[in-house]
Amino acid sequence: MSVAYRKRFGLTHDPLPRDAMGETFYDGDERYEGLRRCFSYLAAVPALGTLTGDAGSGKTAAMRNLCSELPEPEYRVLYICDTGVTPAAVYRNLAAALGLQPKRSRDALWRQLKGTIEHLVDDEGVIPILIIDEAQHLPDSFFFDLASFLNHNFDRRELLTVWLVGLPSLAARLDMRQHAALRTRLVSPNVMDPRGREELLTMVEHGLKTAGAKTKLLSDPAMELLWRTSHGLPRTASKLLRAALVLAHEHGQAFVDEHIMLDACDTLQLRRPSTGAASTKSDRSSRTA
């Protein structure tokens, strides 16, 4: 069915795809540009950064796109998302990402990892960047350990850039007094907020255009419903847009109107936004406020 709907609308792939990167990734909003500046700085000056935001706000997609722009072999990206585990398991996952057979004891594992990282930096000229996704699930004991792990040679140099990516609860935990040692190492805290109306609709238009759309596929009321239902979250907007296009195809329509969009809300079990004149007036007021 997915292929059939794309054929009807002349699309080469799904708009706003889950694996958006490069041309298919929308990088036109200011918050992403700010994140890019911070990312570039930490790529050049190894340190600790965080990226937090609501589920579906595009954190992982943004980091994936930024990492894809790093030149190889100068940089080596290490990605970990299995975080609901012990600190030792996180370090074993890091060792595996480095192609190592992890040592059994914590001390030996730390020496193995630090020695490998130092070899990458000093001997091979490779800058490692560690992305820990879903970091809100990390235990407090890992945060205690991480501050010590990042200490190299009496804390005289930083060899590893670490990005902790997670829900807003991650930032709240790092603000706790018990994590002050790690907090002082934090150079770049970033927040990925939901998109505003114009930002999200521009993102949708970009997604449709890069997927191959040659004509307008969504009516203005349908676009408005898409924005209000998604609450500015790209993941929700992507799923809703795809569901609406599939339903339009099933109904033999060459475009998505508000009725199709409302049916797509029902298909995904999303709460329908109000559609009366009063709500439209309220929307206008909020936009001009």
Buried (B, 14 or more C-beta within 10 A) or exposed (E): EEEEBBEBBEBEBBBBBEEBBEEBBBBEBEBBEEBBEBBEBBBEEBBBBBBBBBEBBBBBBBBBBBBEBBEEEEBBBBBBBEBEBEBBBBBBBBBEBBEBEBBEEEEEBBEBBBEBBBEBBEEEEBBBBBBBBBBBBBBEEBBBBBBEBBBBEEEEEBBBBBBBBBBBEBBEBBEEEEBEBBBEBBBBBBBBEBBBBEBBBBBBBBBBEBBEBEEEBBBEBBBBBBBBBBBBBBBBBBBBBBBBBBBBBBEEBEBBBBBBBBBBBEBBEBEEBEBEEEEEEEBEEEEEE
